[in-house]
Amino acid sequence: MATVTFRVPDDLKAEMESHEEINWSAILRDRVKEQLGELSDQRVAHAVATSERLSADIDPDEVGAADTTDVIREFRDSRRAGSSD
């Protein structure tokens, strides 16, 4: 397991030390996991919202039953070609 060091004010450290029954490392580890989970959830929510917003702009009659695979492939290829400079 990796070690992470962080700084707290002296008065906070003294107060933490007065509670020897508490495993501060476990509390901080759990809080970091929780925060990372929230960030992940936010990214997913943003991706869903973006997808819904973009999907709302699509005219189903214009797209119809078209196979968009080639369009996506061309877009990706052009994006990669532009970033290889």
N, C-alpha and C positions, 0 to 999 in steps of 0.2 A: 504494500500500500504506500502511496506517495505521501510526503509530508508537505503541508502548506503552513506558512507562517504569516501571521497578520498582527497588526498593532492595535492596541486599545488604550484608552487613557488610564493612567495609574489608579484613579479612584474606581473605575470599572473593574480593573484587574483585582483590586483589593476586595471588592464586593463579590466577585466570582470566587475568589479564594475562600471567602467566608462560608461558602456553600459547597463543602467538600463532597457532599452526597450527590452532587450533580455531575454528570459526565458531559462537560462542555464540548468536548470533541464530537461526541455523538449528536448533540443538539445542533452544532454548526454543520456537521456532515448532512444531517437530515434537512436542514434549512437550505443548504446549497442544492441538494437533490430536488427539493420542492421548487426552488427558484428556477432551476434548469427545466423542470417539467412545465412550469408556467410559460417560460420562453418558447418551448417547443409547441405548446398549445396555441400560443399567440401566432407563431409562424404558420401553423396549420389553418387557424381561423383566417389569417390574412390571405393565404393561398386559396381557400374556399371562397372567400368574398371576392377576390380578384377573378377567379374562374366564373363565378356567377355573374359578375358585372360584365365580363367579356362575352359570356354566353348570351346575355340579354341583348347584346348588340348584333347577334347573328340573325340573319333573316332565313328562317327555315325553308322558305320557298326558293330562295336563291341557292342555298346549299343543296337542298333536296337529298337525294341518295348518293351524292357524289362521294367518291373515295378520296379523302383528303391526305392520304399517306404520302403521295408524291409532293404535294404542296408543303407539307411539314418537312419532308426530307430536303427539298430545295432550300427552304428557309434555314434549316440547320447547316447545310453545306455552305450557304452564302455567309452565315454568321461565323463559321469556323474559318473560312477563307479570309475574312476580314480581320480576324484576330491573330493570324499567323505572322503578322509583320514584326 
